[in-house]
Amino acid sequence: MVAQPLSRSAKPKTYKWVVPTLGERPEDPYALQSEPQEALRGEVRGQAATDIEERLFYALADRYGATRVEFQPTVLGDRNVVGEVRPDFVVTSAAMLRIYFADGEYAHKSAEAKAKDNLDDQRLFNELQGTAEYPIRIPGDELQTQEDADQAVRERE
């Protein structure tokens, strides 16, 4: 296509159409998509749960069976009363109860919180002696993905 000049004094110039590019395109059209997201719902058995609690629940349910895993039961004391000890999970196994805690960084990072956790663990173990193993605490950084949670449960058997 030849563009015509507005005045007759200039020579006509050929117009070159430049097609804009989008840059480098990946060979795989799905390469731009991120990793698949976990289908976390923020609850376990109808109760609100953090992501690390939910991952730990799935790992325990996979390992022991969902019917053997109880979420946040009151083990010592009365519900919502000072002195209550409520673990994140209690697993009923053939021989003894297994008590699990998913320790998030925010709630369990201070020295005071760690001392209280140790005291609660000791109380649980002493009160349930003969029926429960020593409580198992899994740090939140070991529960960042479902694979991590599965591995953390396997390692603590």
C-alpha positions, 0 to 999 in steps of 0.5 A: 500500500502506498500512502499519498502525501498531502502536498504534491512536492514531496515524494510518496513514501511506502508505509510499513505496518508494524505488528505489535508483539507481546514479547516472548511466548512460552512454548507451554500455554500453561507455563504461566499458571502457578502451582495448583492451590490446596483446597483448604476450607478453613475448618475441620469437622465444622469447627474453624481451623488454621491451615496448619491444623487442617493439613495436620488433620488430613495427614493424621486421617490418612495415616490412622483413619478419619474416625480415629482423629478427634479435633480439639477435644477438651482433655483436662478441665472444662471447656473455655475455663482457666486450666483447660487443656485442649490439644489440637488432635487426639488419635485413638490408636490400638494401644494408647492415645496420641496427642498432637499439637500444630504449633503456629509461629505466632502463638507459640514463639515467645518463651512464656508460650513455650514454657506454658506448652511444656507445662501443659504437656507435662500435665497431660502426660501425668494425668493420662499416664498409662492411657496416652503417649507424651504429647507430640508438637509439630512446628508450623514450619513443618506443616507448610504443604500437605506433603510436609505434614504427611512426612512430619506425622510419619517421622513422629511415629 
